[in-house]
Amino acid sequence: MNSIKRHREAAGMLQEEVAGRLGVHQTAVSQWEVGNTLPRAATLKKLAELYGCTVDELLKGGEEE
C-alpha cells in the first residue's frame, strides 16, 4: 500500500475530505495514492501537516513493505 494512502487511512479521512481541505479534486488524491503522480511541493507539505507526519514519511512509498 502506498504511504500517502496509508497515512490518509490512519488519519481516518476519505479521499474527498483530503481533496476538499487541500483544494484539489478527489481524482488527484487517487492518482497520488496509486503512484501515477505526486503532489506539488507546496501541496505535499500541506498533506504532511494534515496527516501529522513528515514529507519524508509520505515519500517513502512502499519501501518498508
LUMLO-34758 format. One record per atom (N, C-alpha, C): residue in three letters; x, y, z. Coordinates in steps of 0.05 Angstrom, whole numbers, padded with zeros to 5 digits, always signed. Layout:
N
ALAXYZ...
This chain:
65
MET+00017-00024+00000MET+00000+00000+00000MET+00018+00025+00000ASN+00010+00044-00015ASN+00024+00070-00018ASN+00024+00084+00009SER+00046+00098+00015SER+00049+00112+00040SER+00029+00135+00043ILE+00023+00148+00021ILE+00004+00170+00022ILE-00024+00159+00030LYS-00031+00137+00018LYS-00057+00124+00025LYS-00057+00114+00054ARG-00035+00102+00062ARG-00033+00091+00089ARG-00036+00114+00110HIS-00024+00137+00105HIS-00026+00159+00124HIS-00055+00171+00124ARG-00067+00172+00100ARG-00095+00181+00099ARG-00113+00163+00115GLU-00111+00138+00112GLU-00127+00119+00126GLU-00122+00120+00156ALA-00097+00123+00164ALA-00090+00126+00192ALA-00102+00151+00204ALA-00105+00172+00188ALA-00118+00197+00197ALA-00148+00195+00197GLY-00159+00172+00187GLY-00188+00168+00187GLY-00202+00186+00167MET-00190+00193+00145MET-00202+00211+00126MET-00208+00197+00100LEU-00228+00207+00086LEU-00235+00198+00059LEU-00220+00215+00039GLN-00216+00205+00015GLN-00203+00220-00006GLN-00217+00247-00011GLU-00244+00246-00010GLU-00259+00271-00015GLU-00253+00292+00006GLU-00250+00283+00031GLU-00243+00302+00053GLU-00216+00315+00048VAL-00197+00298+00041VAL-00170+00308+00036VAL-00170+00328+00013ALA-00184+00321-00008ALA-00186+00338-00031ALA-00198+00365-00024GLY-00219+00365-00009GLY-00233+00390+00000GLY-00214+00407+00016ARG-00200+00395+00034ARG-00182+00411+00052ARG-00158+00423+00036LEU-00150+00409+00015LEU-00126+00418+00000LEU-00134+00434-00024GLY-00160+00435-00031GLY-00168+00450-00054GLY-00161+00436-00081VAL-00161+00410-00081VAL-00156+00395-00105VAL-00179+00376-00110HIS-00179+00364-00133HIS-00201+00345-00140HIS-00195+00318-00128GLN-00215+00303-00122GLN-00212+00276-00110GLN-00196+00258-00128THR-00198+00261-00154THR-00182+00244-00172THR-00152+00250-00169ALA-00144+00274-00161ALA-00116+00280-00156ALA-00106+00263-00133VAL-00122+00262-00111VAL-00114+00247-00088VAL-00112+00217-00095SER-00131+00208-00111SER-00130+00180-00120SER-00105+00174-00136GLN-00097+00192-00154GLN-00073+00189-00170GLN-00048+00188-00153TRP-00047+00204-00132TRP-00024+00204-00114TRP-00022+00177-00100GLU-00045+00167-00092GLU-00046+00142-00077GLU-00039+00117-00093VAL-00044+00118-00119VAL-00037+00095-00136VAL-00009+00098-00148GLY+00003+00121-00143GLY+00030+00126-00152GLY+00033+00136-00181ASN+00011+00145-00193ASN+00013+00156-00220ASN+00024+00183-00221THR+00019+00199-00200THR+00030+00226-00198THR+00038+00231-00169LEU+00052+00253-00165LEU+00059+00262-00138LEU+00047+00290-00134PRO+00040+00297-00110PRO+00031+00325-00104PRO+00054+00344-00109ARG+00047+00369-00116ARG+00067+00390-00118ARG+00079+00395-00090ALA+00102+00407-00090ALA+00117+00411-00064ALA+00100+00424-00043ALA+00087+00446-00050ALA+00071+00461-00030ALA+00047+00443-00020THR+00035+00428-00038THR+00013+00411-00030THR+00023+00388-00013LEU+00047+00378-00019LEU+00059+00356-00004LEU+00063+00365+00025LYS+00072+00389+00029LYS+00076+00400+00056LYS+00049+00402+00071LYS+00029+00412+00057LYS+00002+00414+00070LYS-00009+00386+00076LEU-00004+00367+00058LEU-00013+00339+00062LEU+00000+00327+00087ALA+00026+00332+00090ALA+00040+00322+00114ALA+00029+00334+00139GLU+00024+00360+00139GLU+00012+00374+00162GLU-00016+00362+00169LEU-00031+00357+00148LEU-00058+00346+00151LEU-00057+00318+00164TYR-00038+00302+00155TYR-00036+00275+00165TYR-00019+00272+00190GLY-00006+00294+00199GLY+00010+00293+00223GLY+00036+00277+00219CYS+00048+00280+00196CYS+00073+00266+00191CYS+00092+00284+00176THR+00115+00274+00169THR+00134+00290+00153THR+00131+00284+00124VAL+00142+00303+00108VAL+00142+00298+00079VAL+00158+00273+00072ASP+00180+00269+00086ASP+00197+00245+00082ASP+00180+00220+00086GLU+00164+00219+00106GLU+00147+00196+00112GLU+00128+00191+00089LEU+00117+00212+00078LEU+00098+00209+00056LEU+00112+00199+00031LEU+00137+00207+00027LEU+00151+00199+00002LEU+00165+00172+00004LYS+00165+00159+00027LYS+00178+00133+00029LYS+00166+00112+00011GLY+00141+00116+00003GLY+00128+00097-00014GLY+00124+00071+00000GLY+00129+00049-00013GLY+00125+00023-00001GLY+00151+00009+00006GLU+00172+00025+00011GLU+00198+00013+00017GLU+00198-00006+00040GLU+00182+00001+00061GLU+00182-00015+00085GLU+00164-00039+00083GLU+00150-00042+00061GLU+00131-00064+00058GLU+00146-00089+00049
